[in-house]
Amino acid sequence: MTSQGWLIPVVVGVVFVLLGLGAIIWGKREEKKYYDALVTRKDLREFFDRWPMRPEPGALKIGGWIAVAVGVAIAIIGGIFGAGA
């Protein structure tokens, strides 16, 4: 790689990690709001019918962890290429 070419994968990796952490936090907030809404409702129709539709908190958290893993891998690869330059 060029003298500064290794920096691009490191930056992309850090962006992936930040986006992944954001998705994890978003998923935890959505999950908390969902279960708090269940506690305050007299009927559990929202729980059984899944209406109104909400983003699935589990999917957000899993996607966040995947993005963190990919980001760390990309950043490590960029660091390895930077050390070899």
PDB file with SEQRES, HELIX, SHEET and CRYST1 records, atoms N, CA, C and O in Angstrom:
SEQRES   1 A   85  MET THR SER GLN GLY TRP LEU ILE PRO VAL VAL VAL GLY          
SEQRES   2 A   85  VAL VAL PHE VAL LEU LEU GLY LEU GLY ALA ILE ILE TRP          
SEQRES   3 A   85  GLY LYS ARG GLU GLU LYS LYS TYR TYR ASP ALA LEU VAL          
SEQRES   4 A   85  THR ARG LYS ASP LEU ARG GLU PHE PHE ASP ARG TRP PRO          
SEQRES   5 A   85  MET ARG PRO GLU PRO GLY ALA LEU LYS ILE GLY GLY TRP          
SEQRES   6 A   85  ILE ALA VAL ALA VAL GLY VAL ALA ILE ALA ILE ILE GLY          
SEQRES   7 A   85  GLY ILE PHE GLY ALA GLY ALA                                  
HELIX    1 AA1 LEU A    7  THR A   40  1                                  34    
HELIX    2 AA2 ARG A   45  ASP A   49  1                                   5    
HELIX    3 AA3 PRO A   57  GLY A   84  1                                  28    
CRYST1    1.000    1.000    1.000  90.00  90.00  90.00 P 1           1          
ATOM      1  N   MET A   1       0.839  -1.179   0.000  1.00  0.00           N  
ATOM      2  CA  MET A   1       0.000   0.000   0.000  1.00  0.00           C  
ATOM      3  C   MET A   1       0.882   1.241   0.000  1.00  0.00           C  
ATOM      4  O   MET A   1       2.061   1.195   0.354  1.00  0.00           O  
ATOM      5  N   THR A   2       0.281   2.341  -0.404  1.00  0.00           N  
ATOM      6  CA  THR A   2       1.029   3.591  -0.381  1.00  0.00           C  
ATOM      7  C   THR A   2       1.309   3.992   1.060  1.00  0.00           C  
ATOM      8  O   THR A   2       0.850   3.343   1.999  1.00  0.00           O  
ATOM      9  N   SER A   3       2.060   5.061   1.219  1.00  0.00           N  
ATOM     10  CA  SER A   3       2.476   5.446   2.569  1.00  0.00           C  
ATOM     11  C   SER A   3       1.289   5.779   3.467  1.00  0.00           C  
ATOM     12  O   SER A   3       1.362   5.538   4.673  1.00  0.00           O  
ATOM     13  N   GLN A   4       0.209   6.319   2.931  1.00  0.00           N  
ATOM     14  CA  GLN A   4      -0.967   6.628   3.746  1.00  0.00           C  
ATOM     15  C   GLN A   4      -2.174   5.767   3.372  1.00  0.00           C  
ATOM     16  O   GLN A   4      -3.257   5.960   3.924  1.00  0.00           O  
ATOM     17  N   GLY A   5      -2.008   4.830   2.453  1.00  0.00           N  
ATOM     18  CA  GLY A   5      -3.115   3.986   2.012  1.00  0.00           C  
ATOM     19  C   GLY A   5      -3.659   3.082   3.098  1.00  0.00           C  
ATOM     20  O   GLY A   5      -4.824   2.688   3.041  1.00  0.00           O  
ATOM     21  N   TRP A   6      -2.856   2.748   4.073  1.00  0.00           N  
ATOM     22  CA  TRP A   6      -3.304   1.883   5.160  1.00  0.00           C  
ATOM     23  C   TRP A   6      -4.281   2.594   6.082  1.00  0.00           C  
ATOM     24  O   TRP A   6      -5.024   1.947   6.820  1.00  0.00           O  
ATOM     25  N   LEU A   7      -4.286   3.922   6.046  1.00  0.00           N  
ATOM     26  CA  LEU A   7      -5.150   4.693   6.938  1.00  0.00           C  
ATOM     27  C   LEU A   7      -6.632   4.539   6.573  1.00  0.00           C  
ATOM     28  O   LEU A   7      -7.493   4.598   7.451  1.00  0.00           O  
ATOM     29  N   ILE A   8      -6.924   4.345   5.309  1.00  0.00           N  
ATOM     30  CA  ILE A   8      -8.318   4.220   4.870  1.00  0.00           C  
ATOM     31  C   ILE A   8      -9.003   3.016   5.511  1.00  0.00           C  
ATOM     32  O   ILE A   8     -10.099   3.180   6.048  1.00  0.00           O  
ATOM     33  N   PRO A   9      -8.417   1.806   5.485  1.00  0.00           N  
ATOM     34  CA  PRO A   9      -9.096   0.688   6.157  1.00  0.00           C  
ATOM     35  C   PRO A   9      -9.260   0.901   7.657  1.00  0.00           C  
ATOM     36  O   PRO A   9     -10.249   0.454   8.239  1.00  0.00           O  
ATOM     37  N   VAL A  10      -8.319   1.569   8.282  1.00  0.00           N  
ATOM     38  CA  VAL A  10      -8.438   1.831   9.722  1.00  0.00           C  
ATOM     39  C   VAL A  10      -9.626   2.753   9.978  1.00  0.00           C  
ATOM     40  O   VAL A  10     -10.413   2.512  10.894  1.00  0.00           O  
ATOM     41  N   VAL A  11      -9.759   3.799   9.180  1.00  0.00           N  
ATOM     42  CA  VAL A  11     -10.881   4.730   9.346  1.00  0.00           C  
ATOM     43  C   VAL A  11     -12.201   4.020   9.072  1.00  0.00           C  
ATOM     44  O   VAL A  11     -13.163   4.196   9.819  1.00  0.00           O  
ATOM     45  N   VAL A  12     -12.259   3.223   8.016  1.00  0.00           N  
ATOM     46  CA  VAL A  12     -13.484   2.473   7.713  1.00  0.00           C  
ATOM     47  C   VAL A  12     -13.812   1.520   8.858  1.00  0.00           C  
ATOM     48  O   VAL A  12     -14.978   1.381   9.230  1.00  0.00           O  
ATOM     49  N   GLY A  13     -12.813   0.872   9.413  1.00  0.00           N  
ATOM     50  CA  GLY A  13     -13.036  -0.024  10.546  1.00  0.00           C  
ATOM     51  C   GLY A  13     -13.592   0.700  11.752  1.00  0.00           C  
ATOM     52  O   GLY A  13     -14.499   0.201  12.417  1.00  0.00           O  
ATOM     53  N   VAL A  14     -13.052   1.875  12.038  1.00  0.00           N  
ATOM     54  CA  VAL A  14     -13.542   2.664  13.174  1.00  0.00           C  
ATOM     55  C   VAL A  14     -14.984   3.110  12.927  1.00  0.00           C  
ATOM     56  O   VAL A  14     -15.801   3.107  13.847  1.00  0.00           O  
ATOM     57  N   VAL A  15     -15.296   3.492  11.691  1.00  0.00           N  
ATOM     58  CA  VAL A  15     -16.673   3.884  11.366  1.00  0.00           C  
ATOM     59  C   VAL A  15     -17.618   2.706  11.569  1.00  0.00           C  
ATOM     60  O   VAL A  15     -18.704   2.879  12.122  1.00  0.00           O  
ATOM     61  N   PHE A  16     -17.225   1.515  11.135  1.00  0.00           N  
ATOM     62  CA  PHE A  16     -18.051   0.327  11.342  1.00  0.00           C  
ATOM     63  C   PHE A  16     -18.267   0.067  12.830  1.00  0.00           C  
ATOM     64  O   PHE A  16     -19.379  -0.251  13.252  1.00  0.00           O  
ATOM     65  N   VAL A  17     -17.221   0.200  13.615  1.00  0.00           N  
ATOM     66  CA  VAL A  17     -17.346  -0.024  15.061  1.00  0.00           C  
ATOM     67  C   VAL A  17     -18.320   0.986  15.663  1.00  0.00           C  
ATOM     68  O   VAL A  17     -19.177   0.614  16.465  1.00  0.00           O  
ATOM     69  N   LEU A  18     -18.199   2.245  15.289  1.00  0.00           N  
ATOM     70  CA  LEU A  18     -19.096   3.270  15.826  1.00  0.00           C  
ATOM     71  C   LEU A  18     -20.543   3.027  15.404  1.00  0.00           C  
ATOM     72  O   LEU A  18     -21.458   3.159  16.217  1.00  0.00           O  
ATOM     73  N   LEU A  19     -20.752   2.673  14.137  1.00  0.00           N  
ATOM     74  CA  LEU A  19     -22.110   2.362  13.685  1.00  0.00           C  
ATOM     75  C   LEU A  19     -22.664   1.137  14.403  1.00  0.00           C  
ATOM     76  O   LEU A  19     -23.843   1.098  14.756  1.00  0.00           O  
ATOM     77  N   GLY A  20     -21.822   0.149  14.616  1.00  0.00           N  
ATOM     78  CA  GLY A  20     -22.257  -1.049  15.332  1.00  0.00           C  
ATOM     79  C   GLY A  20     -22.648  -0.750  16.762  1.00  0.00           C  
ATOM     80  O   GLY A  20     -23.664  -1.246  17.249  1.00  0.00           O  
ATOM     81  N   LEU A  21     -21.846   0.060  17.441  1.00  0.00           N  
ATOM     82  CA  LEU A  21     -22.187   0.440  18.815  1.00  0.00           C  
ATOM     83  C   LEU A  21     -23.477   1.248  18.848  1.00  0.00           C  
ATOM     84  O   LEU A  21     -24.285   1.096  19.764  1.00  0.00           O  
ATOM     85  N   GLY A  22     -23.670   2.103  17.854  1.00  0.00           N  
ATOM     86  CA  GLY A  22     -24.921   2.858  17.766  1.00  0.00           C  
ATOM     87  C   GLY A  22     -26.123   1.948  17.592  1.00  0.00           C  
ATOM     88  O   GLY A  22     -27.166   2.171  18.206  1.00  0.00           O  
ATOM     89  N   ALA A  23     -25.985   0.918  16.755  1.00  0.00           N  
ATOM     90  CA  ALA A  23     -27.083  -0.027  16.543  1.00  0.00           C  
ATOM     91  C   ALA A  23     -27.371  -0.831  17.806  1.00  0.00           C  
ATOM     92  O   ALA A  23     -28.531  -1.106  18.114  1.00  0.00           O  
ATOM     93  N   ILE A  24     -26.338  -1.205  18.531  1.00  0.00           N  
ATOM     94  CA  ILE A  24     -26.533  -1.952  19.782  1.00  0.00           C  
ATOM     95  C   ILE A  24     -27.283  -1.091  20.792  1.00  0.00           C  
ATOM     96  O   ILE A  24     -28.224  -1.560  21.433  1.00  0.00           O  
ATOM     97  N   ILE A  25     -26.872   0.153  20.935  1.00  0.00           N  
ATOM     98  CA  ILE A  25     -27.541   1.053  21.878  1.00  0.00           C  
ATOM     99  C   ILE A  25     -28.984   1.292  21.447  1.00  0.00           C  
ATOM    100  O   ILE A  25     -29.887   1.291  22.283  1.00  0.00           O  
ATOM    101  N   TRP A  26     -29.208   1.496  20.150  1.00  0.00           N  
ATOM    102  CA  TRP A  26     -30.557   1.703  19.628  1.00  0.00           C  
ATOM    103  C   TRP A  26     -31.432   0.483  19.915  1.00  0.00           C  
ATOM    104  O   TRP A  26     -32.586   0.627  20.320  1.00  0.00           O  
ATOM    105  N   GLY A  27     -30.890  -0.704  19.710  1.00  0.00           N  
ATOM    106  CA  GLY A  27     -31.636  -1.929  19.980  1.00  0.00           C  
ATOM    107  C   GLY A  27     -32.003  -2.073  21.444  1.00  0.00           C  
ATOM    108  O   GLY A  27     -33.115  -2.490  21.769  1.00  0.00           O  
ATOM    109  N   LYS A  28     -31.083  -1.733  22.328  1.00  0.00           N  
ATOM    110  CA  LYS A  28     -31.381  -1.818  23.764  1.00  0.00           C  
ATOM    111  C   LYS A  28     -32.463  -0.821  24.161  1.00  0.00           C  
ATOM    112  O   LYS A  28     -33.334  -1.139  24.970  1.00  0.00           O  
ATOM    113  N   ARG A  29     -32.412   0.385  23.596  1.00  0.00           N  
ATOM    114  CA  ARG A  29     -33.448   1.382  23.889  1.00  0.00           C  
ATOM    115  C   ARG A  29     -34.810   0.922  23.384  1.00  0.00           C  
ATOM    116  O   ARG A  29     -35.808   1.039  24.095  1.00  0.00           O  
ATOM    117  N   GLU A  30     -34.854   0.396  22.152  1.00  0.00           N  
ATOM    118  CA  GLU A  30     -36.123  -0.078  21.599  1.00  0.00           C  
ATOM    119  C   GLU A  30     -36.692  -1.214  22.440  1.00  0.00           C  
ATOM    120  O   GLU A  30     -37.898  -1.269  22.683  1.00  0.00           O  
ATOM    121  N   GLU A  31     -35.828  -2.116  22.880  1.00  0.00           N  
ATOM    122  CA  GLU A  31     -36.276  -3.230  23.707  1.00  0.00           C  
ATOM    123  C   GLU A  31     -36.844  -2.722  25.033  1.00  0.00           C  
ATOM    124  O   GLU A  31     -37.878  -3.204  25.497  1.00  0.00           O  
ATOM    125  N   LYS A  32     -36.175  -1.764  25.628  1.00  0.00           N  
ATOM    126  CA  LYS A  32     -36.649  -1.199  26.900  1.00  0.00           C  
ATOM    127  C   LYS A  32     -37.988  -0.495  26.709  1.00  0.00           C  
ATOM    128  O   LYS A  32     -38.898  -0.666  27.520  1.00  0.00           O  
ATOM    129  N   LYS A  33     -38.119   0.306  25.628  1.00  0.00           N  
ATOM    130  CA  LYS A  33     -39.390   0.987  25.373  1.00  0.00           C  
ATOM    131  C   LYS A  33     -40.511  -0.019  25.132  1.00  0.00           C  
ATOM    132  O   LYS A  33     -41.640   0.185  25.580  1.00  0.00           O  
ATOM    133  N   TYR A  34     -40.203  -1.094  24.431  1.00  0.00           N  
ATOM    134  CA  TYR A  34     -41.213  -2.103  24.123  1.00  0.00           C  
ATOM    135  C   TYR A  34     -41.721  -2.758  25.400  1.00  0.00           C  
ATOM    136  O   TYR A  34     -42.930  -2.872  25.601  1.00  0.00           O  
ATOM    137  N   TYR A  35     -40.814  -3.186  26.258  1.00  0.00           N  
ATOM    138  CA  TYR A  35     -41.242  -3.858  27.481  1.00  0.00           C  
ATOM    139  C   TYR A  35     -41.844  -2.888  28.489  1.00  0.00           C  
ATOM    140  O   TYR A  35     -42.724  -3.275  29.257  1.00  0.00           O  
ATOM    141  N   ASP A  36     -41.394  -1.644  28.503  1.00  0.00           N  
ATOM    142  CA  ASP A  36     -42.039  -0.650  29.360  1.00  0.00           C  
ATOM    143  C   ASP A  36     -43.468  -0.380  28.895  1.00  0.00           C  
ATOM    144  O   ASP A  36     -44.359  -0.161  29.715  1.00  0.00           O  
ATOM    145  N   ALA A  37     -43.687  -0.394  27.580  1.00  0.00           N  
ATOM    146  CA  ALA A  37     -45.042  -0.196  27.055  1.00  0.00           C  
ATOM    147  C   ALA A  37     -45.942  -1.359  27.454  1.00  0.00           C  
ATOM    148  O   ALA A  37     -47.131  -1.163  27.703  1.00  0.00           O  
ATOM    149  N   LEU A  38     -45.390  -2.560  27.517  1.00  0.00           N  
ATOM    150  CA  LEU A  38     -46.191  -3.716  27.930  1.00  0.00           C  
ATOM    151  C   LEU A  38     -46.647  -3.582  29.373  1.00  0.00           C  
ATOM    152  O   LEU A  38     -47.768  -3.962  29.711  1.00  0.00           O  
ATOM    153  N   VAL A  39     -45.796  -3.052  30.211  1.00  0.00           N  
ATOM    154  CA  VAL A  39     -46.120  -2.944  31.630  1.00  0.00           C  
ATOM    155  C   VAL A  39     -47.254  -1.953  31.857  1.00  0.00           C  
ATOM    156  O   VAL A  39     -48.091  -2.160  32.735  1.00  0.00           O  
ATOM    157  N   THR A  40     -47.291  -0.877  31.072  1.00  0.00           N  
ATOM    158  CA  THR A  40     -48.291   0.162  31.298  1.00  0.00           C  
ATOM    159  C   THR A  40     -49.619  -0.120  30.607  1.00  0.00           C  
ATOM    160  O   THR A  40     -50.604   0.556  30.904  1.00  0.00           O  
ATOM    161  N   ARG A  41     -49.687  -1.079  29.709  1.00  0.00           N  
ATOM    162  CA  ARG A  41     -50.927  -1.357  28.968  1.00  0.00           C  
ATOM    163  C   ARG A  41     -51.825  -2.293  29.759  1.00  0.00           C  
ATOM    164  O   ARG A  41     -51.368  -3.228  30.416  1.00  0.00           O  
ATOM    165  N   LYS A  42     -53.122  -2.007  29.671  1.00  0.00           N  
ATOM    166  CA  LYS A  42     -54.080  -2.893  30.316  1.00  0.00           C  
ATOM    167  C   LYS A  42     -54.300  -4.151  29.480  1.00  0.00           C  
ATOM    168  O   LYS A  42     -54.479  -5.239  30.027  1.00  0.00           O  
ATOM    169  N   ASP A  43     -54.286  -4.005  28.168  1.00  0.00           N  
ATOM    170  CA  ASP A  43     -54.391  -5.186  27.313  1.00  0.00           C  
ATOM    171  C   ASP A  43     -53.046  -5.411  26.630  1.00  0.00           C  
ATOM    172  O   ASP A  43     -52.255  -4.483  26.466  1.00  0.00           O  
ATOM    173  N   LEU A  44     -52.810  -6.611  26.251  1.00  0.00           N  
ATOM    174  CA  LEU A  44     -51.514  -6.959  25.653  1.00  0.00           C  
ATOM    175  C   LEU A  44     -51.637  -7.193  24.154  1.00  0.00           C  
ATOM    176  O   LEU A  44     -50.894  -7.989  23.580  1.00  0.00           O  
ATOM    177  N   ARG A  45     -52.584  -6.491  23.519  1.00  0.00           N  
ATOM    178  CA  ARG A  45     -52.799  -6.694  22.093  1.00  0.00           C  
ATOM    179  C   ARG A  45     -51.533  -6.381  21.289  1.00  0.00           C  
ATOM    180  O   ARG A  45     -51.213  -7.089  20.334  1.00  0.00           O  
ATOM    181  N   GLU A  46     -50.815  -5.321  21.674  1.00  0.00           N  
ATOM    182  CA  GLU A  46     -49.591  -4.974  20.950  1.00  0.00           C  
ATOM    183  C   GLU A  46     -48.575  -6.106  21.032  1.00  0.00           C  
ATOM    184  O   GLU A  46     -47.860  -6.377  20.067  1.00  0.00           O  
ATOM    185  N   PHE A  47     -48.516  -6.756  22.169  1.00  0.00           N  
ATOM    186  CA  PHE A  47     -47.568  -7.850  22.344  1.00  0.00           C  
ATOM    187  C   PHE A  47     -47.933  -9.043  21.466  1.00  0.00           C  
ATOM    188  O   PHE A  47     -47.062  -9.653  20.846  1.00  0.00           O  
ATOM    189  N   PHE A  48     -49.212  -9.371  21.415  1.00  0.00           N  
ATOM    190  CA  PHE A  48     -49.634 -10.550  20.663  1.00  0.00           C  
ATOM    191  C   PHE A  48     -49.741 -10.283  19.166  1.00  0.00           C  
ATOM    192  O   PHE A  48     -49.360 -11.134  18.362  1.00  0.00           O  
ATOM    193  N   ASP A  49     -50.250  -9.120  18.781  1.00  0.00           N  
ATOM    194  CA  ASP A  49     -50.468  -8.818  17.365  1.00  0.00           C  
ATOM    195  C   ASP A  49     -49.260  -8.180  16.690  1.00  0.00           C  
ATOM    196  O   ASP A  49     -49.204  -8.102  15.463  1.00  0.00           O  
ATOM    197  N   ARG A  50     -48.302  -7.728  17.478  1.00  0.00           N  
ATOM    198  CA  ARG A  50     -47.119  -7.021  16.951  1.00  0.00           C  
ATOM    199  C   ARG A  50     -47.538  -5.785  16.158  1.00  0.00           C  
ATOM    200  O   ARG A  50     -46.942  -5.474  15.126  1.00  0.00           O  
ATOM    201  N   TRP A  51     -48.566  -5.078  16.642  1.00  0.00           N  
ATOM    202  CA  TRP A  51     -49.022  -3.869  15.985  1.00  0.00           C  
ATOM    203  C   TRP A  51     -49.070  -2.752  16.995  1.00  0.00           C  
ATOM    204  O   TRP A  51     -49.670  -2.968  18.048  1.00  0.00           O  
ATOM    205  N   PRO A  52     -48.518  -1.615  16.795  1.00  0.00           N  
ATOM    206  CA  PRO A  52     -47.836  -1.143  15.590  1.00  0.00           C  
ATOM    207  C   PRO A  52     -46.463  -1.795  15.438  1.00  0.00           C  
ATOM    208  O   PRO A  52     -45.811  -2.169  16.412  1.00  0.00           O  
ATOM    209  N   MET A  53     -46.057  -1.912  14.181  1.00  0.00           N  
ATOM    210  CA  MET A  53     -44.777  -2.563  13.899  1.00  0.00           C  
ATOM    211  C   MET A  53     -43.630  -1.721  14.452  1.00  0.00           C  
ATOM    212  O   MET A  53     -43.631  -0.495  14.339  1.00  0.00           O  
ATOM    213  N   ARG A  54     -42.668  -2.390  15.040  1.00  0.00           N  
ATOM    214  CA  ARG A  54     -41.471  -1.741  15.577  1.00  0.00           C  
ATOM    215  C   ARG A  54     -40.249  -2.468  15.028  1.00  0.00           C  
ATOM    216  O   ARG A  54     -40.317  -3.648  14.683  1.00  0.00           O  
ATOM    217  N   PRO A  55     -39.124  -1.744  14.951  1.00  0.00           N  
ATOM    218  CA  PRO A  55     -37.903  -2.457  14.579  1.00  0.00           C  
ATOM    219  C   PRO A  55     -37.596  -3.507  15.641  1.00  0.00           C  
ATOM    220  O   PRO A  55     -37.713  -3.246  16.839  1.00  0.00           O  
ATOM    221  N   GLU A  56     -37.215  -4.654  15.206  1.00  0.00           N  
ATOM    222  CA  GLU A  56     -36.933  -5.718  16.167  1.00  0.00           C  
ATOM    223  C   GLU A  56     -35.632  -5.413  16.897  1.00  0.00           C  
ATOM    224  O   GLU A  56     -34.581  -5.299  16.266  1.00  0.00           O  
ATOM    225  N   PRO A  57     -35.691  -5.281  18.219  1.00  0.00           N  
ATOM    226  CA  PRO A  57     -34.483  -4.943  18.976  1.00  0.00           C  
ATOM    227  C   PRO A  57     -33.395  -6.007  18.856  1.00  0.00           C  
ATOM    228  O   PRO A  57     -32.209  -5.678  18.841  1.00  0.00           O  
ATOM    229  N   GLY A  58     -33.781  -7.261  18.773  1.00  0.00           N  
ATOM    230  CA  GLY A  58     -32.784  -8.323  18.659  1.00  0.00           C  
ATOM    231  C   GLY A  58     -31.984  -8.211  17.375  1.00  0.00           C  
ATOM    232  O   GLY A  58     -30.771  -8.421  17.368  1.00  0.00           O  
ATOM    233  N   ALA A  59     -32.673  -7.877  16.280  1.00  0.00           N  
ATOM    234  CA  ALA A  59     -31.986  -7.738  14.996  1.00  0.00           C  
ATOM    235  C   ALA A  59     -31.027  -6.557  15.018  1.00  0.00           C  
ATOM    236  O   ALA A  59     -29.929  -6.629  14.465  1.00  0.00           O  
ATOM    237  N   LEU A  60     -31.444  -5.471  15.658  1.00  0.00           N  
ATOM    238  CA  LEU A  60     -30.549  -4.315  15.754  1.00  0.00           C  
ATOM    239  C   LEU A  60     -29.298  -4.659  16.548  1.00  0.00           C  
ATOM    240  O   LEU A  60     -28.192  -4.280  16.163  1.00  0.00           O  
ATOM    241  N   LYS A  61     -29.468  -5.370  17.645  1.00  0.00           N  
ATOM    242  CA  LYS A  61     -28.312  -5.708  18.479  1.00  0.00           C  
ATOM    243  C   LYS A  61     -27.387  -6.690  17.765  1.00  0.00           C  
ATOM    244  O   LYS A  61     -26.167  -6.538  17.820  1.00  0.00           O  
ATOM    245  N   ILE A  62     -27.947  -7.685  17.103  1.00  0.00           N  
ATOM    246  CA  ILE A  62     -27.115  -8.656  16.381  1.00  0.00           C  
ATOM    247  C   ILE A  62     -26.375  -7.966  15.234  1.00  0.00           C  
ATOM    248  O   ILE A  62     -25.183  -8.199  15.033  1.00  0.00           O  
ATOM    249  N   GLY A  63     -27.080  -7.121  14.487  1.00  0.00           N  
ATOM    250  CA  GLY A  63     -26.429  -6.369  13.415  1.00  0.00           C  
ATOM    251  C   GLY A  63     -25.330  -5.469  13.935  1.00  0.00           C  
ATOM    252  O   GLY A  63     -24.298  -5.294  13.288  1.00  0.00           O  
ATOM    253  N   GLY A  64     -25.556  -4.899  15.108  1.00  0.00           N  
ATOM    254  CA  GLY A  64     -24.525  -4.062  15.719  1.00  0.00           C  
ATOM    255  C   GLY A  64     -23.284  -4.849  16.064  1.00  0.00           C  
ATOM    256  O   GLY A  64     -22.166  -4.395  15.817  1.00  0.00           O  
ATOM    257  N   TRP A  65     -23.472  -6.030  16.635  1.00  0.00           N  
ATOM    258  CA  TRP A  65     -22.305  -6.858  16.979  1.00  0.00           C  
ATOM    259  C   TRP A  65     -21.559  -7.316  15.729  1.00  0.00           C  
ATOM    260  O   TRP A  65     -20.331  -7.403  15.734  1.00  0.00           O  
ATOM    261  N   ILE A  66     -22.298  -7.608  14.660  1.00  0.00           N  
ATOM    262  CA  ILE A  66     -21.644  -7.989  13.406  1.00  0.00           C  
ATOM    263  C   ILE A  66     -20.829  -6.816  12.867  1.00  0.00           C  
ATOM    264  O   ILE A  66     -19.695  -6.996  12.424  1.00  0.00           O  
ATOM    265  N   ALA A  67     -21.409  -5.611  12.905  1.00  0.00           N  
ATOM    266  CA  ALA A  67     -20.684  -4.430  12.424  1.00  0.00           C  
ATOM    267  C   ALA A  67     -19.441  -4.161  13.264  1.00  0.00           C  
ATOM    268  O   ALA A  67     -18.405  -3.770  12.727  1.00  0.00           O  
ATOM    269  N   VAL A  68     -19.533  -4.365  14.575  1.00  0.00           N  
ATOM    270  CA  VAL A  68     -18.360  -4.180  15.439  1.00  0.00           C  
ATOM    271  C   VAL A  68     -17.272  -5.182  15.064  1.00  0.00           C  
ATOM    272  O   VAL A  68     -16.101  -4.816  14.959  1.00  0.00           O  
ATOM    273  N   ALA A  69     -17.650  -6.443  14.862  1.00  0.00           N  
ATOM    274  CA  ALA A  69     -16.663  -7.471  14.506  1.00  0.00           C  
ATOM    275  C   ALA A  69     -15.998  -7.161  13.167  1.00  0.00           C  
ATOM    276  O   ALA A  69     -14.780  -7.277  13.035  1.00  0.00           O  
ATOM    277  N   VAL A  70     -16.796  -6.769  12.176  1.00  0.00           N  
ATOM    278  CA  VAL A  70     -16.236  -6.431  10.865  1.00  0.00           C  
ATOM    279  C   VAL A  70     -15.328  -5.209  10.978  1.00  0.00           C  
ATOM    280  O   VAL A  70     -14.256  -5.173  10.374  1.00  0.00           O  
ATOM    281  N   GLY A  71     -15.751  -4.216  11.743  1.00  0.00           N  
ATOM    282  CA  GLY A  71     -14.947  -3.008  11.915  1.00  0.00           C  
ATOM    283  C   GLY A  71     -13.617  -3.282  12.575  1.00  0.00           C  
ATOM    284  O   GLY A  71     -12.590  -2.745  12.162  1.00  0.00           O  
ATOM    285  N   VAL A  72     -13.630  -4.116  13.603  1.00  0.00           N  
ATOM    286  CA  VAL A  72     -12.373  -4.467  14.279  1.00  0.00           C  
ATOM    287  C   VAL A  72     -11.452  -5.215  13.320  1.00  0.00           C  
ATOM    288  O   VAL A  72     -10.249  -4.957  13.284  1.00  0.00           O  
ATOM    289  N   ALA A  73     -12.017  -6.144  12.540  1.00  0.00           N  
ATOM    290  CA  ALA A  73     -11.200  -6.898  11.585  1.00  0.00           C  
ATOM    291  C   ALA A  73     -10.586  -5.970  10.536  1.00  0.00           C  
ATOM    292  O   ALA A  73      -9.405  -6.092  10.213  1.00  0.00           O  
ATOM    293  N   ILE A  74     -11.385  -5.047  10.007  1.00  0.00           N  
ATOM    294  CA  ILE A  74     -10.866  -4.120   8.997  1.00  0.00           C  
ATOM    295  C   ILE A  74      -9.785  -3.220   9.596  1.00  0.00           C  
ATOM    296  O   ILE A  74      -8.761  -2.969   8.961  1.00  0.00           O  
ATOM    297  N   ALA A  75     -10.014  -2.737  10.816  1.00  0.00           N  
ATOM    298  CA  ALA A  75      -9.023  -1.868  11.456  1.00  0.00           C  
ATOM    299  C   ALA A  75      -7.722  -2.622  11.720  1.00  0.00           C  
ATOM    300  O   ALA A  75      -6.639  -2.063  11.546  1.00  0.00           O  
ATOM    301  N   ILE A  76      -7.816  -3.872  12.135  1.00  0.00           N  
ATOM    302  CA  ILE A  76      -6.607  -4.677  12.374  1.00  0.00           C  
ATOM    303  C   ILE A  76      -5.847  -4.902  11.073  1.00  0.00           C  
ATOM    304  O   ILE A  76      -4.623  -4.785  11.033  1.00  0.00           O  
ATOM    305  N   ILE A  77      -6.579  -5.227  10.009  1.00  0.00           N  
ATOM    306  CA  ILE A  77      -5.926  -5.435   8.712  1.00  0.00           C  
ATOM    307  C   ILE A  77      -5.239  -4.149   8.255  1.00  0.00           C  
ATOM    308  O   ILE A  77      -4.110  -4.185   7.765  1.00  0.00           O  
ATOM    309  N   GLY A  78      -5.923  -3.010   8.418  1.00  0.00           N  
ATOM    310  CA  GLY A  78      -5.301  -1.731   8.059  1.00  0.00           C  
ATOM    311  C   GLY A  78      -4.065  -1.449   8.894  1.00  0.00           C  
ATOM    312  O   GLY A  78      -3.073  -0.928   8.385  1.00  0.00           O  
ATOM    313  N   GLY A  79      -4.121  -1.794  10.183  1.00  0.00           N  
ATOM    314  CA  GLY A  79      -2.960  -1.607  11.049  1.00  0.00           C  
ATOM    315  C   GLY A  79      -1.795  -2.493  10.654  1.00  0.00           C  
ATOM    316  O   GLY A  79      -0.640  -2.071  10.712  1.00  0.00           O  
ATOM    317  N   ILE A  80      -2.094  -3.719  10.253  1.00  0.00           N  
ATOM    318  CA  ILE A  80      -1.036  -4.638   9.807  1.00  0.00           C  
ATOM    319  C   ILE A  80      -0.366  -4.099   8.544  1.00  0.00           C  
ATOM    320  O   ILE A  80       0.859  -4.111   8.427  1.00  0.00           O  
ATOM    321  N   PHE A  81      -1.191  -3.622   7.593  1.00  0.00           N  
ATOM    322  CA  PHE A  81      -0.614  -3.055   6.375  1.00  0.00           C  
ATOM    323  C   PHE A  81       0.177  -1.790   6.680  1.00  0.00           C  
ATOM    324  O   PHE A  81       1.179  -1.511   6.022  1.00  0.00           O  
ATOM    325  N   GLY A  82      -0.262  -1.026   7.667  1.00  0.00           N  
ATOM    326  CA  GLY A  82       0.456   0.195   8.038  1.00  0.00           C  
ATOM    327  C   GLY A  82       1.790  -0.110   8.688  1.00  0.00           C  
ATOM    328  O   GLY A  82       2.766   0.612   8.486  1.00  0.00           O  
ATOM    329  N   ALA A  83       1.834  -1.185   9.474  1.00  0.00           N  
ATOM    330  CA  ALA A  83       3.087  -1.556  10.132  1.00  0.00           C  
ATOM    331  C   ALA A  83       4.100  -2.091   9.124  1.00  0.00           C  
ATOM    332  O   ALA A  83       5.308  -1.950   9.312  1.00  0.00           O  
ATOM    333  N   GLY A  84       3.599  -2.705   8.055  1.00  0.00           N  
ATOM    334  CA  GLY A  84       4.493  -3.263   7.047  1.00  0.00           C  
ATOM    335  C   GLY A  84       5.016  -2.221   6.073  1.00  0.00           C  
ATOM    336  O   GLY A  84       5.956  -2.490   5.325  1.00  0.00           O  
ATOM    337  N   ALA A  85       4.418  -1.029   6.072  1.00  0.00           N  
ATOM    338  CA  ALA A  85       4.811  -0.006   5.090  1.00  0.00           C  
ATOM    339  C   ALA A  85       6.065   0.700   5.482  1.00  0.00           C  
ATOM    340  O   ALA A  85       6.525   1.586   4.762  1.00  0.00           O  
TER     341      ALA A  85                                                      
END                                                                             
